[in-house]
């Protein structure tokens, strides 16, 4: 082949190739125009795609769980309500947190008031006891001792409160609250007494305290209550002594019974005159048990003459003869 023929063949093939490439490009453009949506179709597609965002399957995956990410639900922000906060009493908190031994007198009294406001009587008692040990002011000590006694009384520790009331009367005999403290000491002693047939030593102490209160010459605000307390104590003592007398009778210790009856007459007749007919009847019972019929007749006549409305049931039952077993049928 010659050189000019080679060049002719090369240029012809190049031109044909360019025509083929142009034809292929036109064909791809027409296909793309057919497949691509119009402007209205694009708008509709965008709207549908936004409405279907939640239904789309996310393409990203969590590399730890190997599961697709899902968008978290974000609720609408609601405005927070306005809350008015009241500042706490930091002074009160600091007082109650501090050790009691580190507080001064003023702080102890303030802490006592805070404890009483919160109905904590145990804590208030601790503060008042510390005030008594630390303070040298007699006015503060006077009010604190009485308040401490009242707190123990309200708490139910009657025995300890009675001691504090008696100490208050000893320390401040000229105080305006002396009458109240002395009455409370009588009341505390009355509450801790034992009822018969148990030991009556505390009852006798109550009677002595009540007598001291009633023997005062100045004004007594609680006189009627103290008289009732003393009268109740006398009745308990009388019942206790009569129980001992009856035990001597049951044990047939008539001499001891007679001496006990004489002591009862000496002690209780001036205070309780209404028990005289009962004592006369018991004298007749003792005489009847000893076989002294003349004394029994004398006691019966004395009872009928001095106390006609009194019915001596015990003496009548003692003097009646016992029925034999055969007489019961």
TATATA-V379880 format. One line per field, one symbol per residue. ss: DSSP state (h for helix, s for strand, l for the rest). A space follows every 50 residues. Layout:
ss->???
//
This chain:
ss->llhhhhhhhhhhhhhhhhhhhhhhhhhhhhhhhhhlllhhhhhhhhhhhh hlllllllllsllllllslllllllllllllllllllllhhhhhhhhllh hhllhhhhhhhhhhhhhlllhhhhhhhhhhhhhhlllhhhhhhhhhhhhh hhhhhllhhhhhhhhhhhhhhllllllhhhhhhhhhhhhhhlllllllll hhhhhhhhhhhhhhllllllllhhhhhhhhhhhhhhhhhhhhhhhhhhhh lllhhhhhhhhhhhhhhhllllhhhhhhhhhhhhhhhhhlllhhhhhhhh hhhhhhllllllhhhhhhhlllllhhhhl
//
